[in-house]
């Protein structure tokens, strides 16, 4: 499966949730679709799933616009944070209703995962805890067997054991039934080892798209005396910079280029930290 976004924009009145987003992703693989709150991630995922339309541009799957090709939607399963399950339906009824939308639905896997997450098929959705509703969403995503499976903050309310169960299932399912998984999460340090490709959406724009093995050479941290750091980072795009006492630290896009200066240290930066730095940068700009 190939997802291609072509100059995608989405505006709500005068505010742009997305602006000219363009990228191409080809599966099967596990993709981290990342960004801070309000970055535009969920808006894009809703458009990919055919739930809302783009103001400009288009999103195509295997060359077909998802909004004009209903048959493509049966190959896309979007597990949203809210779950969108009917309160008065039982767990079993919910799964049965959803299964009609996915021709490759795996009933045996759904039954197995009900036991894994200790969900009673006879319980009504309204009686479930937030973590149980998340588990029901996870079961839906895996059992759908959809060629493109999207998990948007899929484990709200689940404890560490439940989240680790999700990660194990993701690895297991990708080995047994390879597909294109898109995972959007704020628990990036937990999930980052799973990602084969990383996309970061920032302020409605695609900030970067990299294979996971390229990441350590793309974003780096530089520390040292202020004058040495300033010399080292000249000409680079700086994400975040801070001075304390007689030391300066900076995080920047190195794009694989060598950082040259005396008496500095250069280190790697985690995905989680990059999102934190981007959020700080945005807040600092908004307060000016």
C-alpha positions as CSV (number, residue, x, y, z in Angstrom):
1,X,0.0,0.0,0.0
2,X,1.2,3.5,-0.8
3,X,-0.1,6.6,0.9
4,X,0.5,9.9,-0.9
5,X,-0.4,13.3,0.4
6,X,-0.3,16.0,-2.3
7,X,-0.3,19.6,-1.1
8,X,-2.9,18.8,1.6
9,X,-4.4,21.8,3.5
10,X,-7.3,21.9,5.9
11,X,-8.8,25.2,7.1
12,X,-11.4,25.8,9.7
13,X,-12.7,29.4,9.1
14,X,-9.5,31.4,9.2
15,X,-7.3,28.9,11.0
16,X,-5.3,26.3,9.0
17,X,-5.0,22.9,10.8
18,X,-2.8,21.7,7.9
19,X,-0.9,23.6,5.3
20,X,0.5,22.2,2.1
21,X,1.4,18.8,3.5
22,X,3.2,16.5,1.0
23,X,4.7,13.1,1.6
24,X,4.7,9.6,0.4
25,X,4.8,6.4,2.5
26,X,5.0,2.9,1.2
27,X,4.2,-0.2,3.3
28,X,4.3,-2.6,4.8
29,X,6.0,-0.9,7.7
30,X,5.4,0.7,11.1
31,X,5.3,4.5,10.9
32,X,5.4,6.9,13.8
33,X,3.1,9.8,12.9
34,X,4.1,12.3,15.6
35,X,3.5,15.8,16.8
36,X,2.4,17.8,19.9
37,X,-1.2,18.5,20.7
38,X,-2.9,20.6,18.0
39,X,-0.1,19.9,15.4
40,X,-2.6,18.6,12.9
41,X,-2.0,14.8,13.2
42,X,-5.5,13.8,14.0
43,X,-6.9,16.1,11.3
44,X,-4.8,14.4,8.7
45,X,-5.6,10.9,9.9
46,X,-9.3,11.7,9.7
47,X,-8.9,12.8,6.1
48,X,-6.9,9.6,5.3
49,X,-9.8,7.6,6.7
50,X,-12.3,9.5,4.5
51,X,-14.0,11.1,7.5
52,X,-13.4,14.7,6.5
53,X,-12.4,16.3,3.3
54,X,-9.3,18.4,2.5
55,X,-9.7,22.2,1.8
56,X,-7.0,21.9,-0.8
57,X,-4.9,19.0,-2.2
58,X,-5.7,15.3,-2.0
59,X,-4.7,12.1,-0.2
60,X,-4.3,9.1,-2.4
61,X,-3.9,5.4,-1.6
62,X,-2.4,3.4,-4.5
63,X,-3.0,6.4,-6.7
64,X,-6.7,6.8,-5.9
65,X,-8.2,9.7,-4.0
66,X,-9.7,8.2,-0.8
67,X,-12.6,10.5,-1.0
68,X,-13.6,9.3,-4.4
69,X,-12.9,5.6,-4.0
70,X,-15.2,4.0,-1.4
71,X,-13.6,0.6,-2.0
72,X,-10.3,1.9,-0.7
73,X,-11.9,2.7,2.7
74,X,-12.4,-1.0,3.4
75,X,-8.6,-1.2,3.4
76,X,-8.3,1.5,6.0
77,X,-9.0,1.0,9.6
78,X,-8.9,4.1,11.8
79,X,-8.8,3.5,15.6
80,X,-9.5,6.9,17.1
81,X,-8.7,8.0,20.6
82,X,-12.3,8.4,21.4
83,X,-13.3,4.9,20.3
84,X,-16.6,6.0,18.7
85,X,-18.4,2.9,20.0
86,X,-22.2,2.9,20.7
87,X,-22.8,2.9,24.5
88,X,-25.8,0.7,24.4
89,X,-24.2,-2.1,22.4
90,X,-22.3,-5.0,23.9
91,X,-18.7,-5.7,23.2
92,X,-19.7,-8.6,21.0
93,X,-22.3,-6.5,19.1
94,X,-19.7,-3.7,18.6
95,X,-17.2,-6.1,17.0
96,X,-19.8,-7.8,14.9
97,X,-21.1,-4.5,13.5
98,X,-17.6,-3.3,12.7
99,X,-16.6,-6.6,11.1
100,X,-19.1,-5.9,8.2
101,X,-16.9,-3.0,7.0
102,X,-13.7,-5.2,6.7
103,X,-13.8,-8.1,4.2
104,X,-10.6,-9.6,5.8
105,X,-11.9,-9.4,9.4
106,X,-10.3,-12.1,11.6
107,X,-13.0,-13.4,13.9
108,X,-10.6,-15.9,15.6
109,X,-8.1,-13.1,16.4
110,X,-10.9,-10.9,17.8
111,X,-12.0,-13.7,20.1
112,X,-8.4,-14.4,21.2
113,X,-7.8,-10.7,22.0
114,X,-10.9,-10.5,24.0
115,X,-9.3,-13.0,26.4
116,X,-5.9,-11.3,26.2
117,X,-7.5,-8.0,27.4
118,X,-10.0,-9.7,29.7
119,X,-13.1,-8.2,28.0
120,X,-16.4,-9.8,28.6
121,X,-18.3,-10.0,25.2
122,X,-21.6,-9.5,27.0
123,X,-20.7,-6.2,28.7
124,X,-22.1,-3.0,27.4
125,X,-19.7,-0.4,26.1
126,X,-21.1,2.1,28.6
127,X,-20.0,-0.1,31.5
128,X,-16.4,-0.2,30.3
129,X,-13.5,1.8,31.8
130,X,-11.5,4.1,29.5
131,X,-8.8,1.5,29.4
132,X,-11.2,-1.2,28.4
133,X,-12.6,1.0,25.6
134,X,-9.1,1.5,24.4
135,X,-8.6,-2.3,24.4
136,X,-11.7,-2.7,22.3
137,X,-10.3,-0.2,19.8
138,X,-7.0,-2.1,19.7
139,X,-8.8,-5.4,19.0
140,X,-10.7,-3.7,16.2
141,X,-7.5,-2.5,14.6
142,X,-5.8,-5.8,14.6
143,X,-8.8,-7.9,13.8
144,X,-9.7,-5.7,10.8
145,X,-6.7,-7.0,8.8
146,X,-6.9,-3.7,7.0
147,X,-3.9,-3.0,4.7
148,X,-3.6,0.4,6.3
149,X,-4.3,0.3,10.1
150,X,-4.2,3.6,12.0
151,X,-3.8,3.8,15.8
152,X,-4.4,7.4,17.1
153,X,-3.4,7.4,20.8
154,X,-4.7,3.8,21.1
155,X,-4.0,3.0,24.7
156,X,-5.5,5.9,26.8
157,X,-6.3,4.5,30.2
158,X,-4.2,1.3,29.8
159,X,-1.5,0.6,32.3
160,X,2.1,-0.3,31.4
161,X,1.3,-4.0,31.1
162,X,-1.6,-3.2,28.7
163,X,0.6,-0.9,26.6
164,X,3.3,-3.5,26.5
165,X,0.7,-6.0,25.3
166,X,-0.2,-3.7,22.5
167,X,3.5,-3.3,21.5
168,X,4.0,-7.1,21.5
169,X,0.8,-7.5,19.4
170,X,2.0,-4.9,16.9
171,X,5.3,-6.7,16.4
172,X,3.6,-10.1,16.2
173,X,0.9,-8.9,13.7
174,X,3.5,-7.2,11.5
175,X,5.4,-10.5,11.3
176,X,2.4,-12.7,10.7
177,X,0.3,-10.3,8.5
178,X,2.5,-7.4,7.3
179,X,0.6,-4.1,6.6
180,X,1.1,-0.4,6.8
181,X,0.6,0.6,10.5
182,X,0.4,4.3,11.4
183,X,0.9,5.0,15.1
184,X,0.3,8.4,16.7
185,X,1.3,8.5,20.3
186,X,2.6,10.9,23.0
187,X,4.4,8.0,24.7
188,X,7.2,8.3,22.2
189,X,10.0,6.9,24.3
190,X,8.0,3.7,24.8
191,X,7.2,3.2,21.1
192,X,10.1,4.7,19.3
193,X,12.0,1.4,18.9
194,X,9.0,0.0,16.9
195,X,9.1,2.8,14.2
196,X,10.7,2.0,10.8
197,X,9.9,5.5,9.5
198,X,9.1,8.7,11.3
199,X,7.0,11.7,10.2
200,X,6.6,14.8,12.4
201,X,3.8,17.3,11.9
202,X,4.4,20.7,13.5
203,X,2.1,23.6,13.4
204,X,0.1,22.0,10.5
205,X,3.2,21.4,8.3
206,X,5.4,18.3,7.7
207,X,8.5,19.1,9.6
208,X,10.4,16.0,8.6
209,X,10.2,12.5,7.3
210,X,13.0,10.1,8.0
211,X,13.8,6.4,8.2
212,X,14.4,5.4,11.8
213,X,18.0,4.6,11.2
214,X,18.6,8.1,9.8
215,X,17.4,9.8,12.9
216,X,20.6,9.9,15.0
217,X,22.4,11.8,12.2
218,X,19.6,14.2,11.5
219,X,18.9,15.8,14.9
220,X,21.7,16.4,17.4
221,X,22.4,18.2,20.6
222,X,25.5,20.5,21.0
223,X,26.8,21.6,24.4
224,X,29.7,23.8,25.4
225,X,30.8,27.4,26.1
226,X,28.4,29.9,24.5
227,X,30.9,31.2,22.0
228,X,31.9,27.7,20.9
229,X,28.3,26.5,20.5
230,X,27.3,29.7,18.5
231,X,30.2,29.0,16.2
232,X,29.3,25.3,15.8
233,X,25.6,25.9,15.0
234,X,26.1,28.7,12.6
235,X,24.3,27.9,9.3
236,X,22.1,25.2,10.9
237,X,18.4,25.3,11.7
238,X,18.2,25.4,15.4
239,X,15.2,23.9,17.1
240,X,16.0,25.0,20.7
241,X,18.7,26.9,22.4
242,X,19.3,27.7,26.1
243,X,22.1,29.1,28.2
244,X,22.7,28.4,31.8
245,X,25.7,29.7,33.8
246,X,28.7,29.4,31.5
247,X,27.3,26.7,29.2
248,X,25.0,26.7,26.2
249,X,23.0,23.8,24.8
250,X,21.4,23.7,21.4
251,X,19.3,21.2,19.5
252,X,19.5,21.4,15.7
253,X,18.8,19.8,12.4
254,X,22.2,18.5,11.3
255,X,21.0,16.6,8.3
256,X,24.0,14.3,8.5
257,X,26.5,17.1,8.3
258,X,29.5,17.2,10.7
259,X,29.4,19.8,13.5
260,X,32.8,21.4,13.6
261,X,34.0,23.5,16.5
262,X,36.5,23.2,19.4
263,X,35.6,22.2,23.0
264,X,32.0,21.1,22.3
265,X,30.2,17.9,22.9
266,X,27.7,16.5,20.3
267,X,25.1,13.9,21.2
268,X,21.9,12.3,20.0
269,X,18.4,13.5,20.8
270,X,15.5,11.3,21.5
271,X,12.2,11.7,19.5
272,X,10.4,12.5,22.7
273,X,12.9,15.3,23.5
274,X,12.5,16.8,20.0
275,X,8.8,17.1,20.5
276,X,9.3,18.7,23.8
277,X,11.7,21.3,22.3
278,X,9.4,22.0,19.4
279,X,6.6,22.6,21.9
280,X,8.7,25.0,24.0
281,X,9.7,26.9,20.8
282,X,6.1,27.3,19.8
283,X,5.1,28.5,23.3
284,X,8.0,31.0,23.4
285,X,7.0,32.4,20.0
286,X,3.3,32.7,21.0
287,X,4.1,34.7,24.1
288,X,6.1,37.3,22.2
